[in-house]
Amino acid sequence: MKNEQTMTFSVSEDKEGELKKNLTVIYDALREKGYNPVNQIVGYILSEDPTYITTYNNARSLIRHIDRDELLQTLVKSYLGG
């Protein structure tokens, strides 16, 4: 029988606060440029293609500095109230 272990992943509260601040800037920049921010951010998460994110207000640079694993963990945690 195979011995399987579950990997754990944790994001600190400070990191979560910075991530939320940056994601808000990205969301606002997309909205101000007339894009659907949720669709664009999801497109970026799924493809890792930075062209989903506008360069306006430095949003593309910000999202490229966000670790996708940390982003997904934070989003799931927020959604599920964890």
C-alpha positions in Angstrom: 0.0 0.0 0.0 1.3 3.4 -0.9 2.0 5.9 1.8 0.5 9.2 0.8 0.9 12.5 2.7 -1.1 15.7 2.2 1.0 18.7 1.4 0.0 21.8 3.4 0.2 25.4 2.2 -0.3 28.5 4.3 -0.3 32.2 3.6 0.4 34.6 6.4 -2.2 37.3 7.3 0.3 40.1 6.3 0.7 38.5 2.9 -3.1 38.1 2.5 -3.6 41.8 3.3 -1.0 42.8 0.7 -2.5 40.4 -1.8 -6.0 41.8 -1.2 -4.7 45.4 -1.6 -3.0 44.6 -4.9 -6.0 42.6 -6.2 -8.2 45.5 -5.4 -5.9 47.8 -7.4 -6.0 45.4 -10.3 -9.8 45.0 -10.1 -10.3 48.8 -10.1 -7.9 49.3 -13.0 -9.8 46.7 -15.1 -13.1 48.2 -14.2 -12.0 51.8 -15.0 -10.8 50.6 -18.4 -14.2 49.0 -19.2 -13.3 45.4 -18.7 -15.2 42.8 -16.6 -12.7 42.5 -13.8 -13.8 39.0 -12.6 -13.6 37.5 -16.1 -10.2 39.0 -16.8 -8.7 37.9 -13.5 -10.1 34.4 -13.9 -8.7 34.3 -17.5 -5.3 35.3 -16.1 -5.4 32.7 -13.3 -6.4 29.9 -15.7 -3.9 30.8 -18.4 -1.2 32.8 -16.6 -1.3 35.1 -19.7 -0.6 38.6 -18.4 -2.4 40.2 -21.4 -5.7 39.5 -19.6 -4.7 42.3 -17.3 -4.4 46.0 -18.3 -1.2 47.9 -17.9 -3.2 50.8 -16.6 -2.2 51.8 -13.0 0.6 49.2 -13.1 -2.0 46.4 -12.8 -0.2 43.9 -15.0 3.0 44.4 -13.1 1.2 43.9 -9.8 -0.5 40.7 -10.9 2.8 39.2 -12.2 4.2 39.5 -8.6 1.3 37.6 -7.1 1.9 33.9 -6.6 -1.0 32.1 -8.2 -1.1 29.4 -5.5 -1.3 32.0 -2.8 -4.0 33.8 -4.7 -6.1 30.7 -5.2 -5.7 29.7 -1.5 -6.8 33.1 -0.4 -9.8 33.2 -2.7 -11.0 29.8 -1.7 -10.5 30.6 2.0 -12.4 33.9 1.6 -15.2 32.2 -0.3 -15.6 29.4 2.2 -15.2 31.6 5.2 -12.1 29.8 6.5 
